[in-house]
Amino acid sequence: AIDIADGGYEVLLIEKDNHLGGHVKGLSTTFPRLQSPEIYINALVSRVQSHPHVKIYLNSEVEEVSGYVGSFIVRFKGETGALVGAIIAATGYELLPRTRTPQFPIGPDIIDGLEYEKIVAVQKDGILHRPSDGKIPQNVVFIQCAGSRDTEHGMPYCSRICCMYTAKQVMQYHQSVPEGQAYVCYMDIRSDAKGFEEFIQTVIAEQRVLYLRGNVSRVFRDGDKIKVWTVDTLADKNIEISADMVVLATAMVPSSGVRELARKLNISLDSNGFLAEAHIKLRPVESL
């Protein structure tokens, strides 16, 4: 919105939530330097709120779209209608419901990545405490591809960012609990941007993290511990880990309401329910 407004165009920012910032508002840190995103995102929100060419509508949704390319009439909550030349749909994501991954039981100490971020963000003494009883978790298992690349229970695709944020959370955990032991259960590592592989290797080199290549077969509660059964295919060994906490890198799925929005905008969805691009390489930001 800022880029477009800086170019001299009027921008209507229609936000479904009651605040700007999306999931970034709930993150404790970003990688690779483990910096808090709060200062950056607050400055960005302040800038867009004060921009003379941006008008913001919170708690609002598109109700109807008509017209044609270059001359759309958009009706939405909080406005009688607006004539716009182009529409940008930034619909975000949600996490796959835990009911879709029955192999990972639901419990206070078996959490997804966003829940982990919230726990770290509110810790007051700089030390991680597990949700169930406030104890400091000495052994934490991070499970990647929890519902991703899983045609039987979850989604068939790679969610792409999980390898990186898991590595960040491992580094974060060791800063919070220096004597703790972290385990990362993974299928393979996908670090496909500048500096990503170097960041992953820095985390792997840590003495108190063990990356185990292989699928997790079972997770279950055993007293005040959580047992994780997995395999290390590189060492050809079955592994049982007695953990205090388990963090799931859960599959990303389309935000609720995307299908209805796509209908209103008259654009296509792909087979997984995300907005479809006209061409993944040649026209990656145009709709069908």
Disulfide bonds with the S-S distance in Angstrom:
none
